[in-house]
Amino acid sequence: MTFGEQPAYLRVAGDLRKKIVDGSLPPHTRLPSQARIREEYGVSDTVALEARKVLMAEGLVEGRSGSGTYVRERPVPRRVHRSGYRPTGGATPFRQEQADAEARGTWESRSEQVEASVAIAERLGLQPGDRVMRTKYVFREAGETMMLSTSWEPLAVTGRTPVMLPEEGPLGGMGVVERMRAIDVIVDNVTEEIGARPGLAEELLALGGVPGHVVLVVQRTYYASGRAVETADVVIPADRYRVSYHLPVR
């Protein structure tokens, strides 16, 4: 086989990837052994090994101890909707993240006071070390962890108020806009930036991914008259979900 200028291991990986995508190598099928790849493509053991590593890093195959490497079941991507949607009758954080009235899921959270890191202080317009309320969320759909979120709110804004704890009190779970309005802080702008990166070990453990899997990170910040009153990182497994935006035309 002539490989041209492209590195041989990428050409081998590309051909195997095509077979996985078109179904020639269906899910749960054992990937050709390193020796078989070497013989079929006329490459060295090193090239065969690197090609397998590429497919594993892409999440297309997985190793099974003592058994070999197998094609993974390819999940059908589902959508996580983003739109500023607010369901009638109140909004839990899960509903705000999904913006889907038919979504059925569960979530859990934990809040604690911490010192703002340099990065979070910059996002909130604070000094590093200023106190913030950090709340970590785990969102599940049909029992499967679908999304993680961590939010930070300046205690200079919410401290000693009924909304200091996002998930407790009379407005617990109502979301940033409603909670801030209750203490006369009017949210008038929100920004979201989306990036992709390899998932951290603890994130992938919670999300059911494998090392090397990519996650989408939505960095969201709410503002009131130019002042940041909440910022959050929403982490979504990129192989299972797509972020879909529904924005009104004004």
Summary of the structure (lengths in Angstrom):
residues: 250
radius of gyration: 22.8
end to end distance: 56.6
largest distance: 71.4
contacts: 708
relative contact order: 0.12
helix: 26%
strand: 34%
